[in-house]
Amino acid sequence: MILMSIVMLTAIATWVIPAGKYDKVQQGSKKVLVEGSFRYIESSPQNIFDMLQAPMKAFGRPTTAEIMAFLLIISGAFMVIEKTGAITAAIKHASAMFVKHPSMRKLFIPIGMLLFSIGGATFGMSEETLIFIPIFIPLAISLKYDSAIGVAVPFIGAAAGFAGAFMNPFTLGISQGIAEIPLYSGFGYRLIVWSFVTAAAIVFVMLYARKIEKTPSASITYDLDKERKDELHLTDNVGERFTLHRKLVLLAFAAAMVGLVVGVLKFDWYITEIGALFFGLAITAAVLGRLKVNEATKAFYDGVRDMAEIVFLLALATSIIIIAENGNILDTILHHFAAVISNLKPVFASWAAFIMQTFINFFIPSGSGKAVLTMPILAPLSDLIGLSRQTMILAYQFGDGWGNICMPTSAVLLGAIGMAQIPFQKWFRFVMPLVAAWVMLSFIFLSVAVYINWQ
């Protein structure tokens, strides 16, 4: 209902906001906007039939279709692995270890989130977190936490690193290249920023963990997790034996993780290649886990069916972007935001740029896509208003990042909470205090960057 309402409001906006266009030129593998080339064009208001067509067009949109297929394959693959009993056996084994060493349990959240944040900050881990959520949810439940923490450790951890990145090639690398400043320059200040935003995320999740430890019913997934414990057999001894076959399945999973890291870092793998890797893992797990063909097939189909609702929600979210693009209002919005920023003092200009990037992020969740759209305009604009290009890029990073854990147009968010079966409204209320803290940190770090004339 929320997504449909936003689709309708976006369509209405195409009747109100004048259509406009920037010229684009090819730069490497991407098209970038030409600064100063904006012009108004004939309006293309979107009607009801355009709205009804938008979800169908979403299925044909290459990037969205890849993510949809990725979600279906990942869900199917993990259902096969779960069918072997390997996940339940491993979680019970891990839980027993935490019981023997209670101090280690306290490190589950901070160390887990720190590792994922490093992944987000260095090689742009984002969609890859979806692979870990089916593992972290039952692990978190077995440690007396809840599904929300099972999602938060990988997803919010990586999100903190992605937005506060000091080496992320998909955001920092592209934006610095477009802004024509040395690649990965400003490392020291970015490392400080990353440390604070990651620490804020860890503290937020740990405070929530302490809250539900004292009052379990305060969990946003309390009723769901009671059912999930029974489904995963975490309250009995079913499937507890850590057999050789189950160990081999987990070894295959570990090998896939190594392949994932090598593929991303060395061979520029993305969704298609990672999806293929996990489709192969599903087949391997079925063989090593001694599943019959019909058992493995049914398990895979069950996983695909469980993700079907999320795939359609993703189609609706993409419909918002399609309608805004077809109505030619995104360039107009960017043009007017840039005009406002040009009239502000440096500190307020950096804040306004951050707010602008957050707004545009609603329509263009892609970090690299936003860099290509906005940096050709904002980089030279920063020179005119006395704002360093490094600071403008930092405003872009913040605007690109924080909304991804609470905006309904984020494909990764929909996939993450969909795997946990957490309603969007509950998740939104859950993360808003963290988003507010990150926003305040953004204003502070941007102000300091302006004050020290960060180059």
C-alpha positions in Angstrom: 0.0 0.0 0.0 2.9 2.4 0.9 4.6 1.7 -2.4 1.5 2.1 -4.5 0.8 5.4 -2.8 4.3 6.6 -3.7 3.9 5.4 -7.2 0.7 7.5 -7.5 2.4 10.6 -6.0 5.3 10.3 -8.4 2.9 10.1 -11.3 1.1 13.2 -10.0 4.5 15.0 -9.7 5.1 14.5 -13.4 2.0 16.7 -14.0 3.3 19.4 -11.7 7.1 19.5 -12.1 8.3 20.7 -15.6 10.2 18.2 -17.6 13.9 18.9 -18.2 17.1 17.3 -19.6 20.8 17.6 -19.3 23.0 16.6 -22.2 25.1 13.5 -21.6 28.5 12.4 -22.8 30.2 9.0 -22.7 32.9 8.8 -20.1 34.4 5.3 -20.0 31.5 2.8 -19.6 29.1 5.4 -18.2 27.3 8.5 -19.5 27.7 11.6 -17.4 25.8 14.9 -17.4 27.3 18.0 -19.1 27.4 20.9 -16.6 25.4 23.9 -17.9 23.5 22.0 -20.5 20.1 21.8 -18.7 17.1 22.8 -20.7 13.3 22.4 -20.3 11.6 20.0 -22.7 8.1 19.0 -23.5 6.4 17.5 -20.5 5.6 13.8 -20.4 3.0 13.5 -17.7 2.4 9.9 -16.6 -1.2 8.6 -16.6 -3.0 5.7 -15.0 -2.1 3.3 -17.8 1.6 4.3 -17.5 1.4 3.4 -13.8 -0.1 0.0 -14.6 2.6 -0.7 -17.1 5.5 0.4 -14.8 5.7 -2.9 -12.8 5.8 -4.9 -16.1 8.6 -2.6 -17.3 10.4 -3.2 -14.0 10.7 -6.9 -14.8 12.3 -6.0 -18.1 14.7 -3.5 -16.6 18.2 -5.2 -16.7 19.5 -4.1 -13.3 16.2 -4.9 -11.5 15.7 -8.2 -13.3 19.2 -9.2 -12.2 18.4 -8.4 -8.5 15.1 -10.2 -8.8 16.8 -13.4 -10.2 19.5 -13.1 -7.5 17.0 -13.0 -4.7 15.1 -16.0 -6.0 18.3 -18.1 -6.5 19.8 -17.1 -3.1 16.5 -18.0 -1.3 16.2 -21.3 -3.2 19.9 -22.2 -2.5 19.6 -21.5 1.2 16.4 -23.6 1.4 18.4 -26.5 -0.1 21.2 -26.0 2.4 18.7 -25.8 5.2 17.1 -29.0 4.0 20.4 -30.9 4.5 20.2 -30.0 8.2 23.7 -28.4 8.0 22.6 -24.9 9.1 20.7 -26.2 12.2 23.5 -28.4 13.2 26.1 -25.7 12.8 24.0 -23.2 14.8 23.5 -25.6 17.7 27.2 -26.3 17.6 28.0 -22.5 17.7 25.4 -21.9 20.4 26.9 -24.6 22.6 30.3 -22.9 22.2 28.8 -19.5 23.2 27.2 -21.1 26.3 30.5 -22.5 27.4 32.2 -19.1 26.8 29.6 -16.4 27.6 32.0 -13.6 27.0 32.2 -14.6 23.3 28.5 -14.1 23.0 28.9 -10.4 23.8 31.3 -10.0 20.9 28.8 -11.4 18.3 27.3 -8.0 17.5 30.4 -5.7 17.6 32.8 -8.0 15.8 30.2 -9.1 13.2 29.1 -5.6 12.4 32.8 -4.4 12.3 33.7 -7.1 9.7 30.7 -6.2 7.5 31.4 -2.5 7.8 34.9 -3.2 6.6 33.5 -5.0 3.6 31.2 -2.1 2.8 34.0 0.4 3.2 36.6 -1.4 1.1 34.9 -3.3 -1.7 31.4 -1.9 -1.5 29.6 -4.8 0.1 25.8 -4.3 -0.3 23.8 -6.9 -2.2 26.2 -9.5 -0.9 24.8 -9.1 2.6 21.7 -10.9 1.5 23.8 -14.1 1.3 24.5 -14.0 5.0 21.1 -13.0 6.4 19.6 -16.6 6.2 22.6 -17.7 8.4 22.6 -14.8 10.8 18.8 -14.9 11.6 18.8 -18.4 13.1 22.2 -17.7 14.7 20.9 -14.6 16.4 17.8 -16.4 17.6 19.9 -19.2 19.0 21.9 -16.6 21.0 18.7 -15.3 22.6 18.5 -12.3 20.3 15.9 -11.9 17.5 15.5 -11.8 13.7 16.0 -8.1 13.6 19.5 -8.4 15.0 20.1 -11.3 12.5 19.4 -8.8 9.8 21.1 -5.8 11.4 24.5 -7.3 11.9 25.2 -7.9 8.2 22.9 -5.4 6.6 23.3 -2.3 8.9 27.0 -3.2 9.4 27.7 -3.1 5.7 25.5 0.0 5.2 27.6 1.9 7.7 30.8 1.0 5.9 29.3 1.6 2.5 28.3 5.2 3.3 31.3 6.1 5.5 33.6 4.4 3.0 37.3 5.2 2.7 37.9 2.9 -0.3 34.5 1.9 -1.8 35.1 1.8 -5.6 31.4 2.0 -6.5 30.9 5.4 -4.7 34.1 7.0 -3.6 36.1 5.7 -6.6 33.6 6.8 -9.2 32.8 10.2 -7.6 36.5 11.1 -7.2 37.2 10.2 -10.8 34.4 12.4 -12.0 35.5 15.2 -9.7 39.0 14.9 -11.0 40.7 14.5 -7.7 43.3 11.8 -6.7 41.7 8.4 -6.2 41.1 7.5 -2.6 42.5 10.9 -1.4 41.4 12.3 1.9 41.9 8.9 3.5 42.7 10.0 7.0 39.5 12.1 7.5 37.4 9.4 5.9 38.8 6.8 8.3 37.7 8.9 11.2 34.2 9.3 9.7 34.0 5.6 9.1 35.0 4.8 12.7 32.3 7.1 14.2 29.4 6.0 11.9 30.3 2.3 12.4 30.5 2.8 16.2 27.1 4.5 16.2 25.6 1.5 14.4 27.2 -1.0 16.8 26.0 0.9 19.8 22.5 1.2 18.4 22.2 -2.5 17.8 23.8 -3.4 21.2 21.4 -1.1 23.0 18.5 -2.8 21.3 19.9 -6.2 22.2 20.2 -5.3 25.8 16.5 -4.1 25.7 15.1 -7.3 24.4 17.3 -9.3 26.8 15.6 -7.6 29.6 12.1 -7.6 28.0 11.9 -10.2 25.2 8.4 -9.0 24.2 9.9 -5.7 23.2 11.4 -7.4 20.1 9.9 -6.2 16.9 9.8 -9.9 15.7 8.7 -11.4 19.0 5.7 -13.4 17.7 7.4 -14.3 14.5 10.5 -15.7 16.3 8.4 -18.0 18.5 7.2 -19.7 15.3 10.7 -19.5 13.7 12.3 -21.4 16.7 10.0 -24.3 16.1 10.5 -24.3 12.4 14.3 -24.3 12.8 14.1 -26.9 15.5 16.2 -24.7 17.8 14.1 -25.7 20.8 14.5 -29.5 20.4 17.2 -32.0 19.4 15.9 -32.7 15.8 18.8 -32.6 13.3 21.4 -31.8 16.0 24.1 -34.3 14.9 27.0 -32.6 13.2 27.6 -35.4 10.7 30.3 -35.6 8.1 27.8 -34.9 5.3 26.7 -31.7 7.0 30.2 -30.6 7.6 30.9 -31.1 3.9 27.9 -28.9 3.0 29.3 -26.2 5.3 32.7 -26.6 3.8 31.2 -26.1 0.4 29.5 -22.9 1.7 32.8 -21.6 3.1 34.5 -22.3 -0.3 31.7 -20.4 -2.0 32.4 -17.4 0.4 36.1 -17.5 -0.6 35.1 -17.6 -4.2 32.8 -14.7 -3.7 35.5 -12.5 -2.2 38.0 -13.4 -4.9 35.5 -13.0 -7.7 34.4 -9.5 -6.5 37.9 -8.2 -5.7 39.9 -9.7 -8.6 37.4 -10.4 -11.4 34.8 -7.6 -10.8 32.0 -10.1 -10.2 28.5 -8.7 -9.6 25.0 -10.1 -9.2 24.9 -12.4 -12.2 28.2 -14.1 -11.4 27.4 -14.3 -7.6 24.0 -15.8 -8.5 25.6 -18.4 -10.6 28.0 -19.3 -7.8 25.1 -19.9 -5.4 23.1 -21.8 -7.9 26.1 -24.1 -8.2 26.3 -24.2 -4.4 22.7 -25.4 -4.2 23.5 -28.3 -6.5 26.7 -29.1 -4.6 24.9 -29.0 -1.2 22.2 -31.3 -2.4 24.8 -33.9 -3.5 27.0 -33.6 -0.4 23.9 -33.6 1.9 22.6 -36.7 0.2 19.3 -35.2 -0.7 17.1 -37.0 -3.3 16.4 -35.1 -6.5 12.8 -34.5 -5.6 13.7 -33.3 -2.1 16.3 -30.8 -3.4 14.0 -29.6 -6.2 11.1 -29.1 -3.8 13.3 -27.3 -1.3 14.6 -24.9 -4.0 11.1 -24.2 -5.2 10.0 -23.5 -1.7 12.7 -20.9 -1.3 11.7 -19.3 -4.6 8.1 -19.2 -3.6 8.9 -17.6 -0.3 10.7 -14.7 -2.1 8.0 -14.1 -4.7 6.2 -11.5 -2.7 9.5 -9.5 -2.2 10.2 -9.7 -5.9 6.9 -8.1 -6.7 7.4 -5.4 -4.1 10.8 -4.7 -5.8 8.9 -4.3 -9.1 6.6 -1.7 -7.4 9.6 0.1 -6.0 11.3 0.2 -9.4 8.0 1.5 -10.9 8.6 4.7 -8.9 11.9 5.2 -10.6 10.6 4.3 -14.0 7.7 6.8 -13.8 10.1 9.6 -12.6 12.5 8.9 -15.5 9.7 8.7 -18.1 8.3 11.9 -16.8 11.7 13.6 -17.2 11.5 15.2 -13.8 14.8 13.9 -12.2 17.0 16.3 -14.1 14.7 19.2 -13.3 14.9 18.4 -9.6 18.7 18.2 -9.8 18.9 21.5 -11.6 16.8 23.4 -9.1 18.6 21.8 -6.1 21.9 22.9 -7.6 20.5 26.5 -8.1 19.6 26.6 -4.4 23.0 25.2 -3.3 24.8 27.8 -5.3 23.3 30.7 -3.2 24.3 29.3 0.2 27.4 29.7 2.4 29.8 26.8 2.3 28.6 25.0 5.5 25.0 25.3 4.6 25.7 24.4 1.0 27.3 21.1 2.2 24.2 20.4 4.3 22.0 21.2 1.4 24.0 18.9 -0.9 23.6 16.1 1.6 19.9 16.6 1.8 19.6 16.8 -2.0 21.5 13.5 -2.4 19.2 11.9 0.1 16.2 13.0 -1.8 17.6 11.8 -5.1 18.6 8.5 -3.5 14.9 7.8 -3.1 14.6 7.6 -6.9 18.1 6.3 -7.7 19.3 3.9 -5.0 22.4 3.0 -7.0 25.5 4.6 -5.6 27.4 4.7 -8.9 24.3 5.8 -10.8 23.9 8.8 -8.4 27.5 9.7 -8.7 27.3 9.8 -12.5 24.1 11.8 -12.3 25.1 14.4 -9.7 28.8 14.8 -9.5 29.3 16.4 -13.0 27.1 19.2 -11.8 28.1 19.5 -8.1 31.9 19.1 -8.5 32.4 22.4 -10.5 29.6 24.0 -8.5 31.6 23.4 -5.3 34.5 25.4 -6.7 32.2 28.5 -7.2 30.9 28.5 -3.7 34.1 27.9 -1.9 33.4 24.2 -1.0 36.2 21.6 -1.5 35.4 18.8 -3.9 36.3 16.3 -1.1 33.5 17.8 1.1 31.0 17.7 -1.8 31.9 14.0 -2.3 31.4 13.4 1.4 27.9 15.0 1.2 27.2 12.7 -1.7 28.4 9.6 0.3 26.2 10.4 3.3 23.1 11.2 1.1 23.7 8.0 -0.8 24.0 5.8 2.3 21.8 6.5 5.2 18.5 6.2 3.3 19.3 2.7 2.1 18.3 1.2 5.5 14.9 2.9 5.6 13.7 3.7 2.0 11.1 1.5 0.4 12.8 1.9 -3.0 16.0 0.1 -1.8 16.1 -3.3 -3.4 18.6 -4.6 -0.8 16.5 -3.4 2.1 13.4 -5.1 0.6 15.3 -8.3 0.2 16.8 -8.2 3.7 13.6 -7.6 5.6 11.8 -9.9 3.2 14.0 -12.8 4.2 13.3 -12.0 7.8 9.6 -11.5 7.1 9.8 -8.1 9.0 7.0 -5.7 7.9 8.5 -2.5 6.4 6.6 -0.2 8.9 8.2 -2.1 11.9 11.6 -2.0 10.4 11.3 1.7 9.6 10.4 2.6 13.2 13.2 0.3 14.4 16.0 2.0 12.4 14.9 5.7 12.5 16.8 6.5 15.7 20.0 5.3 14.1 19.2 7.2 10.9 18.7 10.3 13.0 22.0 9.8 14.7 23.8 9.3 11.4 22.2 12.5 10.0 23.5 14.5 13.0 26.9 13.0 12.5 26.8 14.0 8.9 26.1 17.6 9.7 29.0 17.6 12.2 31.5 16.0 9.9 30.5 18.2 6.9 30.9 21.3 9.1 34.3 20.2 10.3 35.4 19.5 6.7 34.4 23.0 5.7 36.1 24.5 8.7 39.5 22.8 8.1 39.1 23.3 4.3 39.5 19.6 3.7 41.2 18.9 0.4 
